[in-house]
Amino acid sequence: MKVSKEQYQGLDHTYILKKLKDTFGYRCLTDQKQFYQENYPGIVIEKGNIDELITIMIQGEKI
């Protein structure tokens, strides 16, 4: 999912596995997509591809 810095600060970080700082804010990896869809309707949740997954897993910061 993609969130701005302000949105990231307001998120529940319980289900965020990794985060990667980006130009617009953060790209986050979660295993609970439905939780964020239901509780944070304003955030962008995308179905990632394998390249994005590997990038976040390698370069991302563990929460």
C-alpha positions in Angstrom: 0.0 0.0 0.0 1.1 3.6 -0.6 0.6 6.3 2.0 1.8 9.8 2.6 3.9 10.7 5.6 0.9 12.0 7.4 -1.2 8.9 6.6 1.6 6.7 7.8 1.7 8.4 11.2 -2.0 7.8 11.7 -1.9 4.1 10.7 -2.1 1.2 13.0 1.3 -0.5 12.4 0.3 -3.8 13.8 0.1 -5.6 10.4 2.8 -3.7 8.6 5.6 -6.1 7.9 8.0 -3.7 6.1 8.1 -0.1 5.0 10.1 1.6 2.3 10.5 5.4 2.2 9.5 6.8 -1.2 9.2 10.3 -2.8 5.6 10.6 -1.9 5.7 9.0 1.5 6.0 5.2 2.2 5.3 1.9 0.5 4.3 -0.6 3.0 4.0 -4.4 2.9 1.2 -6.0 4.9 -0.4 -9.4 5.2 -3.7 -7.9 6.3 -4.9 -6.0 3.2 -8.6 -6.2 4.2 -7.9 -4.6 7.6 -6.5 -1.5 6.0 -9.2 -1.4 3.3 -12.0 -1.4 6.0 -10.4 0.9 8.5 -8.5 3.4 6.3 -10.6 4.0 3.1 -8.4 7.0 2.0 -5.2 5.0 1.4 -4.1 3.5 -1.8 -3.9 -0.3 -1.8 -2.4 -1.9 -4.9 -1.8 -5.5 -5.8 1.9 -5.5 -6.0 4.1 -7.5 -8.4 7.0 -9.7 -7.6 9.6 -7.0 -8.4 8.0 -4.6 -5.9 7.7 -7.4 -3.3 11.4 -8.2 -3.6 12.4 -4.6 -3.4 10.5 -3.9 -0.2 11.6 -7.2 1.4 15.3 -6.4 0.7 15.5 -2.6 1.0 12.5 -2.1 3.4 12.8 -1.3 7.1 11.2 -3.8 9.5 8.7 -2.3 11.8 
